[in-house]
Amino acid sequence: MARKSTLLIAGVALIAVAASAYIFAKDEIVALVSSGGQSEQGQQRSGGGGSGGGSDRALPVIAEYASLMDETTVVESVGTGKSALGVSIYPAVSGEVADVLVRAGDKVTKGQVLVILNSERERLARNLAAVQVKDAEQLLARYEQARPLGAVAESEVDSARTALAEARIQLDQAEVDLADRTILAPFDGIIGIPQIEAGDRVDSSTMLVTLDNIDSILVDFEVAETRFDNVKPGQSLRVETWSLPGELFTGVVESIGSRIDPESRTFNVRARVPNPNGRLLAGMSFAVYVDIEGKQYPSVPEISVLWGDGGTYVWRIADEEVSRVPVRVVKRTNGRILIDGPVAKGDLIVVEGVLRLRPGRKVDATIRNTIDEPGVAAREGTGEGS
C-alpha cells in the first residue's frame, strides 16, 4: 500500500511539472511572437536593447478623450392629476328643472347656459318691481314740478326720492332672483355627466353637473425631505400615466409646499402639465420624474475602467506613453462611467488593448472620438419620493 501511495504522489507531481512546463513554454512562445521572435531577456543577453528592440516597439491601442458629463439624478414619485379649473355646480335656489341644455363631454364657454329652472314666479316679481319703479319715478317728477309753486312740501319730495330708491332696489333683487334660475358656466371647460333631468326638484344641496378645464393638468405628488433644496418652481419634469403607457408628457413645477410631513418625511409638490389635446383627465394617476442637476465628472467608456489590488484605475496616454491613474467610480450610465480622480476633459484614455500595458509603455493610439463630445449622465429609477 505504501508503495502504491508513493507512486500515486509521484505521478501527480510529474503531471504538475509537465503542466507548468507547458504554460511556461506557451508564454515564451507568445512573447517571442509578439516581440518579433526574440524575447527581452534574449535581447539583453545578446547585447540588444537599442531602438530596434522589441520592448521599445509601440503597442497598438484604441483610446478616447475623456469628456465631462453632468450627474443628473432622476427623482421618481407617484402623483394624482386634477384639472387646472374644476367645479361641481350647485343651484343657488330651490326649484324645478325646466331644461338641461348640455350633455356629457360638451365643450362650453364662460357664460353659456347649462341648466334652466322654472322661473315664472320670479319673472312676474321682476315685472311687478319694474312697474313700481316706473310709478315712483312719475310721482317724484310731479312733486319736483309742484315744489317751486309751494304745492308740495320739501319733506314729501324727499319721501318720493326714498320710495324711488327702494323700488329700484326691489327691482334689482327681482332681477337677481330671476338670474338665479339660470345656471351659467363660470369658465371655459368640458361638461361631466349631468346629475339631473327636466322635471327634477332641486335645492342648494343638489349637484347639477361638473365642469373641468383641462387645457392643463395639475399633478400633486410628494418628494422626500432630503430633496427639499433640489426641487424648485419652474423646474422641468416628465409624467407618465398608466392609462397611456409609453407616452411621456412634459411639465413644470408650479408650487412647493411650505411644510414637511412629520410622519412620511415628505413635502408636497404641484406640477402643471400642458394638455392641449385633452388626453389627460382629472383623477388620473401619474408616474413623475424630476431631473435633479448634480456635479460634472469626467466620463470614460465602461471598458476602460479596470480593477486591481489598489482599487479602480484607468490608463492615460501622455507623450505616447501610458500611466496608471487611480480613480473612483461615481456612476455607470449608458455604457459610460463617471469617475472622480485626477482625470481632466481631453485626457486620452486607453479603451482597448489594456491587458499588456504597464507604466511607461509606449503605445500607438487610434483615437475614436473628439474632445468636445457632450454627455449627460442620468440615474434612472432611484425610487425617491413615494
matplotlib code that plots the C-alpha trace (Angstrom):
import matplotlib.pyplot as plt

x = [0.0, 2.8, 4.4, 1.2, 0.7, 4.3, 3.7, 0.5, 2.1, 5.0, 2.5, 0.7, 4.0, 5.0, 1.7, 2.1, 5.6, 4.6, 1.7, 4.0, 6.5, 3.7, 2.4, 5.9, 6.7, 3.4, 4.1, 7.6, 6.2, 3.6, 6.3, 8.6, 5.8, 4.6, 8.1, 9.1, 10.6, 13.0, 12.3, 13.5, 15.8, 17.3, 18.0, 19.7, 21.9, 22.8, 23.6, 20.4, 18.1, 18.6, 15.9, 15.1, 14.5, 11.0, 10.5, 10.5, 8.0, 4.8, 1.8, -1.3, -4.3, -7.6, -8.2, -10.8, -10.7, -12.3, -15.4, -17.3, -20.9, -23.5, -24.5, -28.3, -30.4, -34.0, -36.3, -39.3, -42.7, -46.4, -49.0, -52.6, -54.0, -56.6, -58.0, -56.5, -60.1, -62.7, -66.0, -69.2, -72.1, -75.0, -78.1, -78.3, -82.0, -84.6, -87.0, -88.0, -85.6, -87.1, -84.4, -80.9, -79.0, -75.8, -74.6, -71.6, -68.4, -69.7, -67.2, -68.7, -67.6, -67.8, -71.3, -73.0, -76.4, -76.2, -79.5, -82.7, -85.1, -88.7, -88.9, -92.5, -92.9, -89.6, -90.3, -93.7, -92.0, -89.4, -92.1, -94.0, -90.9, -90.3, -93.9, -93.3, -90.1, -91.9, -94.6, -92.2, -90.3, -93.5, -94.6, -91.2, -91.3, -94.8, -93.6, -90.5, -92.6, -95.0, -92.4, -91.5, -95.2, -95.3, -97.9, -95.7, -93.6, -89.9, -90.3, -92.8, -90.3, -87.6, -90.1, -90.7, -87.0, -86.7, -89.6, -88.0, -84.7, -86.5, -88.4, -85.1, -83.5, -86.6, -86.2, -82.5, -83.4, -86.1, -83.5, -81.1, -83.8, -84.7, -81.0, -80.6, -83.0, -80.5, -77.2, -74.3, -70.8, -68.3, -65.4, -64.5, -64.4, -65.8, -69.1, -69.3, -72.3, -75.4, -77.0, -80.5, -83.2, -86.0, -88.8, -86.5, -86.8, -83.5, -82.2, -78.9, -77.5, -78.2, -75.2, -76.3, -73.2, -69.4, -67.2, -63.5, -61.0, -58.2, -56.2, -53.5, -53.5, -52.2, -50.3, -49.8, -47.1, -44.7, -40.9, -38.5, -37.4, -33.8, -34.6, -36.3, -33.4, -33.2, -36.8, -37.6, -40.6, -40.2, -38.1, -38.9, -40.3, -41.9, -45.0, -46.4, -49.8, -50.7, -53.7, -51.4, -48.4, -45.2, -46.1, -44.2, -45.7, -43.5, -44.4, -43.0, -43.0, -45.6, -45.6, -44.0, -45.5, -44.2, -44.2, -42.6, -45.0, -43.6, -44.8, -43.8, -40.9, -42.0, -43.2, -45.9, -45.2, -47.7, -46.8, -48.6, -48.6, -50.0, -52.8, -53.7, -55.3, -57.3, -55.9, -55.1, -58.0, -58.6, -58.2, -55.5, -52.5, -49.1, -45.5, -43.5, -39.8, -37.9, -34.4, -32.0, -28.8, -25.6, -21.8, -19.8, -17.4, -15.0, -16.7, -14.9, -16.1, -17.1, -14.5, -11.6, -12.0, -10.0, -9.9, -6.7, -5.3, -5.2, -8.8, -10.1, -7.9, -7.6, -4.6, -3.9, -1.7, 0.7, 3.7, 2.9, 3.4, 0.8, 0.5, -1.8, -4.3, -6.3, -10.0, -13.2, -16.4, -19.2, -21.9, -22.5, -24.8, -25.4, -22.1, -20.1, -18.7, -18.4, -15.2, -13.7, -9.9, -7.0, -8.5, -9.5, -11.5, -9.4, -7.2, -6.5, -7.7, -7.0, -10.2, -9.0, -5.6, -5.1, -4.0, -0.3, 0.1, 2.5, 3.6, 5.8, 5.0, 4.9, 1.7, 0.4, -3.1, -6.0, -8.5, -12.2, -13.9, -13.4, -12.7, -16.0, -18.4, -21.0, -22.9, -25.4, -25.5, -28.9, -29.6, -32.8, -35.1, -33.8, -37.2, -37.0, -40.3, -43.4]
y = [0.0, 2.4, 1.8, 2.5, 5.7, 6.8, 6.0, 8.0, 11.0, 10.8, 10.6, 13.7, 15.6, 14.7, 15.9, 19.2, 19.7, 18.9, 21.4, 24.1, 23.5, 23.7, 27.0, 28.4, 27.3, 28.8, 32.1, 32.1, 31.4, 34.2, 36.6, 35.6, 36.0, 39.4, 40.8, 39.7, 36.3, 37.5, 37.8, 40.8, 38.5, 37.2, 40.8, 41.6, 38.5, 39.3, 42.9, 44.2, 46.8, 49.6, 51.5, 48.5, 46.2, 44.5, 46.2, 49.6, 48.8, 50.9, 48.8, 49.5, 50.5, 52.2, 55.3, 58.0, 61.5, 61.9, 64.2, 65.9, 64.8, 66.2, 63.8, 64.1, 62.3, 61.4, 61.6, 59.4, 59.8, 59.0, 61.7, 62.4, 64.7, 67.3, 69.9, 73.3, 74.6, 72.2, 72.7, 70.9, 73.2, 73.6, 75.8, 78.9, 78.4, 75.6, 74.9, 72.6, 71.9, 73.3, 72.3, 70.8, 72.3, 70.3, 66.7, 64.9, 65.8, 69.1, 71.9, 75.1, 78.7, 81.1, 82.4, 79.7, 78.5, 75.0, 74.5, 76.5, 76.3, 77.1, 80.9, 82.1, 83.5, 85.3, 86.8, 88.1, 89.5, 91.2, 92.8, 94.0, 95.6, 97.3, 98.8, 100.0, 101.8, 103.5, 104.6, 106.0, 107.9, 109.5, 110.5, 112.1, 114.0, 115.5, 116.5, 118.2, 120.2, 121.3, 122.2, 125.6, 126.6, 125.6, 123.0, 120.2, 120.3, 119.5, 116.5, 114.9, 115.3, 113.6, 110.8, 110.3, 110.1, 107.4, 105.5, 105.5, 104.3, 101.4, 100.5, 100.3, 98.0, 95.7, 95.6, 94.7, 91.9, 90.6, 90.5, 88.6, 86.1, 85.6, 85.2, 82.5, 80.4, 80.2, 78.3, 79.6, 78.1, 80.0, 79.4, 77.5, 73.8, 70.3, 69.1, 66.0, 63.7, 65.8, 64.5, 65.9, 65.9, 68.2, 68.0, 67.1, 69.2, 70.6, 72.7, 74.3, 70.9, 69.2, 68.8, 69.6, 68.9, 69.0, 71.4, 71.0, 73.0, 70.5, 72.8, 71.9, 69.3, 69.8, 66.9, 66.7, 64.4, 64.0, 64.2, 63.1, 65.7, 65.2, 66.8, 69.9, 72.1, 70.5, 70.9, 74.5, 76.2, 76.3, 73.2, 70.8, 67.3, 64.4, 62.5, 59.2, 57.8, 54.1, 54.9, 55.9, 53.5, 54.5, 58.2, 60.9, 64.4, 67.3, 69.9, 72.3, 72.5, 75.2, 75.3, 73.6, 73.0, 75.0, 72.1, 68.7, 65.9, 64.6, 61.1, 60.5, 62.9, 64.3, 67.6, 68.3, 69.5, 70.6, 70.5, 71.9, 69.7, 71.2, 69.2, 70.8, 67.6, 66.8, 63.3, 63.7, 63.7, 64.8, 61.9, 60.0, 58.6, 59.6, 58.5, 61.6, 62.1, 65.1, 65.8, 67.0, 68.5, 67.4, 68.0, 67.4, 64.5, 63.1, 60.4, 57.4, 54.2, 51.5, 49.0, 51.4, 51.2, 48.4, 46.9, 46.0, 45.4, 49.1, 49.7, 51.1, 52.8, 53.8, 54.0, 57.6, 58.4, 61.3, 61.7, 58.3, 56.6, 55.2, 55.8, 54.2, 56.7, 55.7, 56.8, 56.4, 55.2, 57.7, 56.2, 53.9, 55.2, 54.0, 52.2, 55.0, 55.6, 58.9, 58.9, 61.0, 61.4, 63.2, 63.0, 66.1, 66.8, 65.9, 63.4, 60.4, 57.2, 53.7, 51.8, 48.6, 46.9, 47.3, 43.7, 44.1, 47.7, 48.7, 52.1, 53.9, 51.5, 53.3, 52.9, 53.8, 55.1, 55.0, 57.7, 57.1, 60.3, 64.1, 66.2, 68.1, 65.3, 66.2, 63.9, 63.9, 61.1, 60.2, 57.9, 56.2, 54.6, 56.0, 55.4, 58.6, 60.1, 58.0]
z = [0.0, 0.9, -2.5, -4.4, -2.5, -3.3, -7.0, -7.0, -5.4, -7.9, -10.8, -9.6, -9.2, -12.7, -14.1, -12.3, -13.6, -17.1, -16.9, -15.6, -18.3, -20.9, -19.6, -19.4, -22.9, -24.1, -22.5, -24.0, -27.5, -27.2, -26.0, -28.9, -31.5, -30.1, -29.9, -33.4, -32.4, -29.8, -26.0, -24.0, -22.0, -25.2, -26.3, -23.1, -23.2, -26.8, -26.1, -27.7, -26.2, -28.8, -30.6, -32.7, -29.7, -29.2, -25.8, -27.4, -30.1, -29.6, -28.6, -30.7, -28.6, -29.1, -27.0, -26.4, -25.0, -21.6, -21.6, -18.9, -18.1, -15.7, -12.9, -13.2, -10.7, -11.6, -8.6, -9.0, -7.4, -7.9, -8.3, -8.9, -11.6, -11.2, -13.6, -13.5, -13.0, -11.8, -10.1, -9.1, -9.9, -7.5, -7.8, -5.6, -5.1, -4.9, -7.8, -10.6, -13.5, -16.7, -19.1, -19.3, -22.2, -22.1, -22.3, -21.0, -22.9, -24.3, -24.5, -23.2, -22.9, -19.9, -19.5, -21.6, -20.2, -18.7, -16.8, -16.5, -13.5, -13.7, -13.3, -13.8, -10.3, -10.4, -13.8, -12.5, -9.5, -11.7, -13.9, -10.8, -9.4, -12.7, -12.6, -9.1, -10.2, -13.0, -10.7, -8.2, -10.9, -12.1, -8.6, -7.9, -11.2, -10.3, -6.8, -8.2, -10.7, -7.9, -5.3, -6.8, -6.6, -2.9, -3.6, -2.2, 0.9, 0.8, 3.0, 0.6, -2.2, 0.0, 0.7, -3.0, -3.7, -1.0, -2.4, -5.8, -4.4, -2.6, -5.7, -7.7, -5.1, -5.2, -9.0, -8.7, -6.2, -8.5, -11.3, -9.1, -8.2, -11.8, -12.8, -10.1, -12.1, -15.0, -14.3, -16.3, -17.0, -14.7, -17.2, -20.4, -19.9, -20.5, -19.0, -17.0, -16.7, -15.7, -12.5, -13.1, -15.8, -16.7, -14.1, -11.2, -8.0, -6.8, -3.9, -3.0, -1.9, -5.3, -7.6, -11.1, -13.2, -13.1, -15.2, -15.8, -17.7, -18.8, -21.0, -18.5, -15.7, -12.2, -10.8, -7.0, -5.7, -2.8, -2.7, 0.1, 2.6, 1.6, -1.8, -0.5, -1.7, -5.1, -6.3, -7.4, -9.1, -12.8, -12.9, -15.7, -15.2, -17.1, -16.3, -17.5, -16.9, -16.8, -19.0, -21.9, -21.4, -23.2, -23.6, -21.7, -21.1, -20.0, -17.5, -14.9, -11.1, -10.3, -6.5, -3.5, -0.1, 2.9, 5.4, 5.8, 6.8, 10.1, 9.5, 5.9, 5.9, 2.5, 1.2, -1.4, -4.9, -7.6, -11.3, -14.3, -17.4, -20.7, -22.1, -25.5, -26.9, -23.8, -23.4, -19.8, -17.4, -13.8, -11.4, -13.4, -11.6, -12.8, -12.5, -12.1, -13.0, -11.8, -13.1, -10.3, -11.7, -10.0, -10.4, -13.5, -13.6, -16.2, -18.3, -19.9, -21.6, -19.2, -20.6, -19.9, -16.1, -14.5, -11.1, -9.3, -5.8, -5.2, -6.4, -9.7, -12.3, -15.9, -18.3, -19.5, -22.5, -22.5, -24.9, -26.4, -23.0, -20.6, -16.9, -14.4, -12.8, -9.7, -9.9, -8.0, -9.8, -9.4, -11.6, -14.6, -17.3, -20.9, -21.3, -19.8, -16.3, -14.4, -12.4, -9.7, -9.8, -11.5, -15.0, -16.9, -20.0, -23.1, -21.4, -23.7, -22.0, -23.3, -24.1, -25.8, -25.6, -21.8, -21.0, -21.9, -20.6, -17.9, -16.6, -19.1, -22.0, -25.4, -27.3, -30.8, -30.1, -32.5, -31.3, -32.0, -30.6, -30.3, -27.3, -27.4, -27.5, -24.8, -22.5, -19.6, -17.1, -15.8, -12.9, -13.7, -11.2, -8.0, -6.4, -4.3, -3.3, -2.9]

ax = plt.figure().add_subplot(projection="3d")
ax.plot(x, y, z, "-o")
ax.set_aspect("equal")
plt.show()
